[in-house]
Amino acid sequence: MSPSSSRTPPADRSSGAPLSPNIVTLITRVLDRAASPEEGHRRLAVLLSAAGSVTQELDLTAALQRIVEVARELVGARYGALGVIAPDGGLERFLHDGFTPEQVEALGPPPSGRGILGAVITERQSIRLDTLSDDARSVGFPAHHPPMGSFLGVPIPVGDAVFGNLYLTERADGPFDEVDEAVIASLAAMAGTAIANSRRYEQSRDDRRWLAASERLNQRLLAGELDPDDLTVVADVASELSGADVVVAVDSAGGSAGDALAHARQELDRRADGAPLGPVLLVPLEGGPDRESGALGIARGERGHPFTTAERETITRFARSVAIARDLARTRSDEERIALADERDRIARDLHDHVIQSLFAVGLSLQSVVGDPRTPVGSRIAAQVEAIDATIRQIRHAIYRLESPAGASDYSLRARINTLVRQTLEGEDLDSRLEFSGPVDTLVDTELGDEVAAVVRESLSNAVRHARASSVAVSIAVRGAHVTVTVSDDGVGIGPHSRRSGLDNLAARARQRAGEFSVASADPHGTVLSWTVPWEAR
């Protein structure tokens, strides 16, 4: 066929600029390869249709499948496939076209990226063979694999990286040539565009999920529904959103932000229990100045994808937002305690300066008119004066209690745990028992009291959510140099697949104070949690 004007690619009329020389060459070769102008136009239409559908399709699998189908049609190949490279260099996804359902069933599991397919992955450049079986790298084909002669493999670029490879075999008109390679390379570039678009879409969707989760957490923190010192919920949310194998959230335990990050890494390794970890992301939970910081640790499995820059930024924003909300919740609690103290002082002053003085004046006036207290009237007046004196004594006692430190119940561990148990089990169909033994209020200081309260809260939450128990018992005892918290229930017990994030937190709290934590089965059924630490400062 002689060249004609219909085969000369026009300039780009929208901009007045000519098309890229590579595109001009490709179009010219496709038109020259066609048996007729109509066939050439049809092939160009297929190529342009593929470009349009790929750039608009957000479902990555559908877009890549379309690439395989168009590749087969453009070069007349009998079979086509597309492999997505896994982090370990093999194939994690394999799409194909041209195989019958019976052939697919007979072939069994998809290839893992060895042989000639692995060569395209490792060499990261196109491979074109006239006869596949003549190449020494052509190994590993299953017994029921259909015979294949000609072969063309082209890498799929995404930026500077190779995301996957496009494979074609059995060209109807003989071996693949440089025109086929150029056409398939252009399709591979389209596939790279589809992958980049899909990744941007998926990242946008993930950003929205993380943002919505942080908003829900912040609302619960600021509403007082969550304890800002309890990071269990933060770890659970991060685990659900990231889909990672191991997730921990820890406080700095009085140390620096660097100490918190190191602690998070240690917890990840401990939770992995000897299993090798893959990519790890450590993010600080830093709020305002003079506030205790923490850290969020997320680890994927050994073959997990590395964390992208976008993922790191999204998770860092989540951690920063939650840390700020924790600080605001603590600040609000402090402000409420200060406001309560001011109100208690005002009430005490009013009682002392006004109420008591008025009652005292009334008593003096009555005493001045008593006369003979042995008369009926005198006796009644004297009795009322005594009643006024008794009332003054009661008011003074109330003033003394009001003037004690704000939130005094926080410093009485018995009162604090009583309130905690009542609030935690309120509305739950559970019988409860609370026991104290030894000088609990005398020897357990405020800092250790916070730890004891956190242990009781986590243990009761586990019993409510997972134990399916009818009763629960809490015991706090000070014996010798140790304080022991024991929480037992008559539920179903701890199974081998039970979620252990809460229990791991309890064990970590014990280790930080040179103590011990254990979980055992109760008789005849149920669970007994025991947490023991020294009460003396170390």
C-alpha positions, 0 to 999 in steps of 0.5 A, a space after each residue: 500500500 502506498 502512503 496516502 494523506 489519510 495516513 499522515 498524522 495531523 498536527 494538534 489542532 487544539 494547540 497548533 503544535 505537532 504531535 510528539 515524534 514518538 506518537 507520530 512514528 507509532 501511528 504511522 507504523 500502526 497504519 502501515 501494518 494494517 491491511 487496509 486504511 479501514 483496518 488501520 483506522 479501526 486499530 487506532 480507534 481501539 488504541 484511543 478507546 483504551 486510552 480513554 477508558 483507562 484514564 477514566 476507570 477508577 477500579 484498578 483491576 478493571 482498567 488493567 484487564 482492559 489493557 490486556 484485552 486491547 493488547 491482544 487485539 492490537 497485535 493479534 496475540 492469542 494469549 495475553 497477561 498482566 502481572 503486578 509485582 509484589 514487594 518481594 519481587 514476585 507476582 502478587 496479582 495476575 490478570 489474563 485474557 484468551 484462556 478458556 475457563 477449562 484451561 484456567 482450571 487446568 493450569 491451577 495457581 497463577 505463576 509466581 514470577 519465575 522463568 521468562 516472566 521473572 526475567 522481564 521483572 528482574 531485567 526491567 526491559 522488554 523481551 521479544 522471542 521468536 520461539 519461547 521454548 528456545 530460550 534457556 529462561 523458559 522454565 516452570 510451565 505447568 503440565 497443562 499449559 497450552 503450547 506457546 511460540 512467539 513471546 513479548 514481555 514489556 515492563 509497566 512503568 509508574 514514575 521511576 518504578 516498575 509496577 508490573 509487566 505485560 505479556 503476550 504470546 502466540 501472534 497469529 501472523 508470526 513472531 512479534 516485531 519492533 512495531 508490536 513492541 512499540 504498540 505494547 509499550 504505549 499500552 504499558 504506559 497507559 497502564 502506568 497512568 491507570 495505576 497512578 490514577 487508581 493510587 491517587 483515588 485510593 489515597 484520597 479515599 484512605 485520607 477521608 477514612 482516617 479523617 473521619 476516624 480522627 473526628 469521631 475519636 476527638 468528639 468522644 475525647 472532648 465529650 468525656 466518653 474516653 479517658 485521654 490517658 487510655 490509648 487502647 481505642 486509638 490503637 484499635 482504630 489505627 489497626 482497623 484503618 491500616 490493616 497492619 499486622 501489629 499496631 500499638 499505642 503507648 505513652 512516654 511514661 514520663 520520658 521524651 518523645 524519643 523514648 516513646 518511639 523507642 518504647 513503641 518499637 519494643 512493643 511491636 517486636 514483643 507483640 510480634 512474638 518472634 515473627 519477622 516484621 516488614 515495614 514499620 512506621 513510628 509516629 509521635 503522639 505529641 500534643 502541647 508543651 509540658 504534656 506527656 507525649 506518646 507514640 503510635 507504632 504500625 507494622 506490616 507483615 514480612 511481605 507487606 508493602 512499604 509505607 508510601 509518603 502519602 500514607 506516612 503523612 496521613 497517619 501523622 496527621 491522624 496522630 497529631 489530631 488525636 494528641 491535640 484532642 487528648 491535651 484539650 480533654 485533659 485541659 478541660 478536666 483541669 479547668 473543671 476541677 479548678 472551677 469546682 474548687 472556686 465554687 466550693 471556696 465561694 460556698 464555704 465563705 458564704 456559709 461562714 460569713 453570712 449563714 453562721 454569723 446570722 445563726 449566731 446572732 439569732 442564738 445570742 438574741 434568744 439567750 438574752 430573753 431566756 430568763 428562767 430556763 426552768 419555766 416552760 417558755 424558758 425551757 423551749 427557748 433554751 432548747 432552740 438555742 442548743 439546736 442552733 448551736 448544733 446546726 452551726 457545728 454541722 455547717 462548720 463541719 460542712 465548711 471543713 469538707 468543702 475546704 479540703 482539696 478539690 477532687 479529694 475523692 481522686 486521692 482516696 483510691 477507695 472512693 475513686 475505684 468505687 465510682 469507677 466500678 459503678 460507672 463502668 458496670 452501670 446498665 450492664 447485667 452483671 453482679 459485682 463485688 468490690 473488696 479492699 484489703 490493707 492501707 490502700 488509701 494510706 500507701 498508694 499515692 496519686 500516681 500509682 492510683 492512676 495506674 490502678 484505676 487504669 488497670 481496673 478500667 481495662 479489666 472491667 471493659 474486657 469482662 463486659 465486652 468479651 467474657 459474657 459473664 454473669 458476675 465480676 469481682 474486683 479486689 485491691 490489696 496492699 500486702 507488704 511492699 506490693 499492691 495487687 489488683 485482682 479481677 475475676 469473672 465467671 465468663 467463657 474465659 480467654 480463648 487462643 484467638 482472643 484479642 489481646 491488645 488490652 491484656 498487652 497494655 496491662 502487662 506493659 504497665 506492670 513491667 514499667 513498674 517492675 511488677 507482674 501481670 498474669 491471666 489464668 482460668 477460673 474454676 469451673 470457668 471464667 478468667 482471673 487477672 492479677 496485676 501486682 507492682 511495688 507501692 514504694 517509689 523506685 
